[in-house]
Amino acid sequence: MSAEIIQSRREWLLSDRPASRMQARLGRAYV
């Protein structure tokens, strides 16, 4: 995992987009 990927992941984790919540679930599973 590169720092850039992690940083971009934080962006949608903190975003209020509905899709970000689903991605956050996947992100937590990967992390």
Backbone as a ProteinNet text record, in pm:
[ID]
protein_1_A
[PRIMARY]
MSAEIIQSRREWLLSDRPASRMQARLGRAYV
[TERTIARY]
85.4	0	88.5	66.1	143.2	71.5	146.4	87.3	-19.9	-1.3	-98.9	-233.8	-233.5	-359.4	-427.7	-350.6	-407.6	-465	-393.9	-440.6	-570.7	-577.2	-699.1	-813.6	-780.1	-881.9	-940.3	-855.4	-905	-1002.2	-975.2	-1061.6	-1204.8	-1225.3	-1364.3	-1417.6	-1327.3	-1375	-1436.8	-1377	-1426.8	-1535.1	-1550.8	-1650.9	-1791.6	-1890.9	-2029.7	-2101.7	-2024.4	-2087.6	-2143.4	-2262.6	-2324.6	-2235.2	-2166.5	-2080	-1960.1	-1920.4	-1803.3	-1826.7	-1952	-1980.2	-1956.9	-1998.1	-1976.3	-1827.2	-1756.6	-1612.6	-1543.5	-1597	-1537.8	-1544.7	-1656.2	-1668.3	-1561	-1543.6	-1442	-1303.6	-1284.6	-1155.1	-1119	-1216.1	-1188	-1154.8	-1221.5	-1195.9	-1052.9	-1007.3	-870.6	-770.2	-802.5	-710.6	-722.7
-120.9	0	125.3	211.6	335.8	443.9	543.8	651.7	724.3	732.7	803.4	733.5	601.5	527	547.6	543	560.4	701.2	799.3	937.8	956.4	901	913.9	840.6	731.1	653.4	737.3	813.7	899.7	1003	1050.8	1154	1105.2	984.8	939.4	882.3	848.7	805	924.3	1042	1162.2	1231.3	1188.7	1252.1	1208.1	1287.2	1255.8	1187	1139.6	1073.9	938.7	901.8	773	656	668.1	559.1	544.8	654.4	651.3	557	546.3	457.5	312.3	275.9	138.5	114.2	212.5	199.8	195.8	267.5	267.3	127	56.9	-81	-167.2	-151.5	-229.5	-188	-57.7	-8	-67.9	-74.4	-132	-279.4	-347.6	-490.2	-511	-422.1	-433.6	-394.7	-290.1	-245.2	-339.2
0	0	0	-94.6	-99.9	-18.9	21.9	102	22	-109.8	-192.9	-188.5	-194.9	-191.2	-56.5	49.9	184.1	198.5	144.5	155.9	79.3	-42	-122.1	-52.8	15	86.7	199.2	265.6	374.2	319.9	198.3	140.2	129.9	74.5	61.3	191.6	282.3	413.7	486.9	467.1	533.3	451.2	326	239.1	279.4	242.9	277.7	162.6	64.3	-50.1	-7.4	-55.9	-20.7	-60	-174.1	-219.4	-126.1	-62	24.7	142.8	186	299.9	260.6	139.7	93.9	76.4	22.6	4.2	139.7	236.7	369.9	428.5	404.1	451.8	387.8	254.7	184.2	232.1	253.8	300	434.7	526.1	658	645.8	552.7	534	485.3	394.2	342.7	450.5	526.1	631.1	750.3
[MASK]
+++++++++++++++++++++++++++++++

